[in-house]
Amino acid sequence: MGMFDTVRVPCPKCKAIEYFQSKGGSCDLIEYDLHDAPLDVLSNVNRHAPYTCRKCRTLFKVSVTIGSVGVFEVKDEEDNEN
């Protein structure tokens, strides 16, 4: 089994925390809050996206742009392939 880091991501709808795995960065089994995660970890945070919130069943993934990080709901089945 390979190693990874974990990013705690709040659901954009109900704010329940989901745990996203990333193979970006050091992969030392470190757990980060979304807004504290290094950019190299965030570069691979959507490797299993979209995630389904266990509480409200919303599909979502992380959006990373230079200078900001956001979470958004996936509304179209077409988005599940990206």
Buried (B, 14 or more C-beta within 10 A) or exposed (E): EEEBBBBBBBBBBEEEEBEBBBBBBEBEEBEBEBEEBBEEBBBBBBEEBBBEBEEEEBBBBBBBEEEEBEBEBBEEEEBEEE
